[in-house]
């Protein structure tokens, strides 16, 4: 890990691009959704607290408030230039068609009021019809992703300078293998669910060998969201370690992730908790503590089935991910 532009937050150098990403990013997806002004205000507070890495997506409807928060941070002098920030956004599945990808990133750039995104990810490894307005969806609205042609569209975004790096999200080893068999530019990042209770050992090994950085979403188990629960924050083993070290279970999870060499996207719009989540760099876990965590029984939190419904294609994706842990 190297020093990054984020205050006190180490950075990881991404492969296949000349870019350093702060290892803790702020998530912007809230559940239940909050007003855009609330998101904007939280992001400005996060920049004050030292966050320099933000994770958004067309699907979250948080690109606009993030863009407004960046403009506000520049006005307030919290940052001197947009280049001090690392911004990730994602291609939504309804636009996962070769000809729609450059227009989609341009739409995200307009929402964000930016000239470039640092990292643009394929959000999900499937395609949805453009009529989809809510989840779950009917089977007729779900299609396999044409990985080769969609990745060509992503490569075009990078070649045009609209994003500095390209990557994927929620990709299994199988999907990555398919992508790598035709990619001219390999993905820099695979953003997946990861935390002490879903450790992704096989997927991480696969990515490590190929220079793909793994970034963890829901690193705290997504407590209080529609897709998560308290299994991390109230995990006995993590609680015991936290108590012994005078830390919180959230910090133990984030520190463990950092020690595994992955970056974390944690969402908190609460000033104290967002500061707490950055305060993980001047202490470490002992070998005994790490070993206890690596032996925790595993359980995936988010499944595509729970979001989209029990369709054959969806169940196939979930089965591939279960294979990767
Ligand atoms: P998360 O970061 O694991 O958990 C967020 C929840 O934990 C919020 O309810 C938050 O509440 C609470 N929290 C945060 N810090 C805490 C602390 N120190 N102590 C106690 N509670 C704390 O889950 P997530 O939101 O699912 O994931 C984070 C981000 O990853 C998202 O916002 C999104 O940007 C991204 N994501 C990506 C995908 C994908 O498919 N690529 C999927 C899911 C998420 P407060 O805000 O009240 O603190």
Boltz pocket constraint, residues with backbone or C-beta under 6 A from the ligand:
constraints:
  - pocket:
      binder: B
      contacts: [[A, 26], [A, 27], [A, 28], [A, 29], [A, 30], [A, 31], [A, 55], [A, 56], [A, 123], [A, 169], [A, 170], [A, 191], [A, 192], [A, 216], [A, 217], [A, 218], [A, 219], [A, 220], [A, 221], [A, 222], [A, 223], [A, 224], [A, 225], [A, 228], [A, 233], [A, 248], [A, 250], [A, 251], [A, 265], [A, 266], [A, 267], [A, 268], [A, 269], [A, 270], [A, 273], [A, 274], [A, 276], [A, 277]]
      max_distance: 6.0
